[in-house]
Amino acid sequence: MIPVFPDAKVALKGKKGLVVGIANDQSIAWGCARAFRALGADLAVTYLNDRAKKHVEPLAQALEAPIFMPLDVMTEGQTEAVFERITKEWGQLDFLLHSIAFSPKEALHGRVVDVGRDGFLKTMDVSCWSFLRMAHLAEPLMKNGGTMFTMTYYGSQMVVENYNIMGVAKAALEAAVRYAAAELGPKGIRVHAISPGPLATRAASGIPEFDELMDKAQSKAPARSLVSIDDVGNATAFLALDGAKLITGGVLYIDGGYHIID
């Protein structure tokens, strides 16, 4: 009898993955990276800038990441430089995790109908277009198929108080995931958006009244609890396995007790 999944410690052995979005040890990307590494994957890890480096470098070392590079997607050429390094050193990429989002304070804290053009474009650039750019660069490296991940939130589907323009950006991101999954699926490349519900991360701290949002989400969740970054990491790592290849793409909601593929 052939097991559905190999031994857990080597389930991703030989696989190469890029993790974008670790800011500190509370980051969703950190929970995912730990899960990938625990299953045997080799990881390339990025950090935003010099100020972030001191927080991310010890985590990259713990992951034994052979590639550790700066990546600010708004800085011309940095995204391309990361993929050039991966191409040179690995010549392949089996999975990609995009776990970044940004909106200028004046755009995020105001009404959607009041958002200025510059704030809107910056929000969409970092939160949506950067994923498509990475998908474009990753595609030729996924010669034998692969998996691409990004992070979303329920505010893309329903109006969530104070989520504001980020809800618009996440809706665009989810649409991008669906189209990318359809376009890349014939090549064996799966594309997923993971929606873990509200988590106390550095990025989430910029959302007004976020504590109240977390309390409300917890009270409505079937399990009456919120997921952790490790829960998200385990679910994401599962989708990177070859045994999950029939789940070809879409939005996965992991929010306190229910799990839905859309």
N, C-alpha and C positions, 0 to 999 in steps of 0.2 A: 504493500500500500504506500503510495507517495503522499507525504505530508503536504497540507495546503501551504504552510509557511515553514521556512527553514528555522534552525535554531535561532532564538531571539538575538543572541549576542553577535551573530554574523548575518542577520537578515538583510543588511545593507552593505555587507563587506564588499569592497571593490567599487562601490558607488561613490560618485563625486557630487558634492552639492555646494551651492552658493547660498549663504545666509546674509540677507541685507535687512538691517533694522534693529540690531542689538544696541541698546543705549546703556543698559545696566542689568543687574541680576533680577529685575522685576519685569523685564521686557518679555512680551509674548515670543519674540524671536529667540530669546535665550532658552525658554522652555522647549521650543521646537528643536533648536540646535542640540540641546542635551539629549533629546530623544533620538535624533538622527545619529549622533555619535555613539550612544549606547547600543545602537543596532549595527555599529561597525562602519558607518560612512566616514569618508574623509571630507573635511569642510573647508571652504574658503569663507572668511569672515570679513565684513567691512565695518568701518566706523565713520561717523559723520564728519568730524573735524578734530583738530588737535585737542580741543577741550574735552571732547568725548573719549579720546583715545585712552586716557588714563583709567577710565571706567571699563572700557571694553577689552583692552589688551590682556588683563589677567584672565578674563573669561575665554578669550581666544586661546590663550596658553593652556587653560584647563581642557579645552577641546582638542588640543594638539593640532591646531589649524596650521597647515603649511603655507597658506596664503592669507595674509592679513594686510588690508589696504584701505586707504581713505576712499569714501564715496559720498559725495554730496551731489545728488542728481541734478541740482540746479547749476553745478559748475561744469562748464563745457569740457568734454573729453574724459571726465573721470569715469563715467559708466563704461565707455569704450575701453579705457585702460584696464579695468578689472577683467573684462572678457578677453582682452588680448593676453593678459597674464595667464588666465585659465587655459586659453588655447595653447599657449607656449608650453606650460608646465604639465598640463593634463591631456590636452587634446580631446577632451570629452566633458560633458556635464550631464548628470542623470536627474538632478532635481534643482529647482530654484525656489527660494523663499523670499518673497517681497513683503516686508512688514513695516512699511513706512507710510506716513501721511502727514500733511502739513497744511495749515491755513493761517494767514496773517491774523493777528489778534483782532484787528478792526473788522475783518471779514467774518471770522468765526463767531464773534460776540454780537453781531448785528443781525437784523432781519435779512432773509434771503433776497427780498426785493430791493434791498438797499446796498447790496454788495457792489463795490466798484469793479471796473474791468480788470485792473491789475491784481486785486485780491482774488478775483474769480480765477484768473489765468494761473496764478501761482498755486492756488489750491488744486486745480485740475492737473497742473503739470506734475507736481510731486505725488499726489494721491492717486492719479489714474494713468496719465501718459507714461510715467516712468516705468510702470509695469509692462505696458505694451512695448516700450523700447527694450527692456530687458528680455522680454519674450522673443523679440526679433533677433537679438544678439545670441540668445541661448539656442534657438532653433537649429542652426547648423552644427552645434556641438552635441545635440541629442540624436546622434546617428541611429541609435538602436531604440529610440523612444525615450520617454522621460516624463517628469511631472513638474508642473509649475504651480506655485501657491501664492496667493495674496490674502490679505486680511480685510474683512469687511465688518459691517454692523447692521443690525436690524433697522436702524434709522434710515437706511436706504429704501426700505419697503413701506414704512409707516412714519408719520410725523412724530418725532421724539423731541420733547421740549428741550431747548438749548443746544440741540445737535446742529441745527441751522445748516449752513452751506456745506458742511461735511456730509450731510445726508445726501445732498445732490451729487457730491463727488463719489460717494460710495455707490450710489445708483448707477452712475456712469461706469465705475469700476466693475460692477457685477455684469453689466451689459457687455463690457469688453471681454470679460472672462468667458461668457457664453459664445461670443463670436470667435474668440481665439480657440476655444475648445473644438468648435466645428471646423475651423480652418486647419488646426494642427492634429486633430484626431486621426486622420488617415495615415499620419506618420508615426502613430503610436505614442503621441505626446498628449498627456492628460492635463487639463487646466482646471484648477479649483479655487474658489473663494471660500475661506473659512470664516464663519461668523460666530465668535465665542461668547457674545454678550459682553456686558461691561466688566472691565477688569481694572484694577488700580495700578495703571502703568504711568510712566512719566508723560507720555503723549496725552493720555486721558485727563491728566490734571489740568489741562488748559480749557476743558469744557466747563462752563458755569454750572454750579450746583450738581457736580458729578456724584457727590456722596448720596444725595437724595435719589438720583437716577439708579445707583447701585442698590439702594434699599428697596426701591420699587420693583426692580427686576428680580431681586431675591424673593420678595413676597409673592410674585406671580409665577416663579419657576416651579414646575411640578415637584422637584426635589427640595424646594425651599432653600436652595443653596446656589452659589455661583461657582462656575468652573475655575480652575487654577491654570497657571501657565503650563504646568506639567500635564494637565488634562488635555489642553489644546495641543501640546507637543506630541503626546501619544497618539491622538487622533490623526494629526497631520503626518506623522511618521508612518502610520499604518497605510495611508493613501500613497506613500512613496514606494511601498513594496510592490514587487512584480505581481504578487497575489491579488492586488487591488486593481489590476488593469481593466477590469470590466466596468469600474466606476470611471467613466471617461471624462467627466467634467461637470461643472455646475457649482451651486452654492450649498455648502454644508453648514447647517446651523447646529451649534453645540452650546446649549444654553440651559444649564441647570436641570437636565432631565429629559430633554427630547432631542432627537437626532434626525434631521430630515435632509435628504438630497433633493434639491430642486433642479 
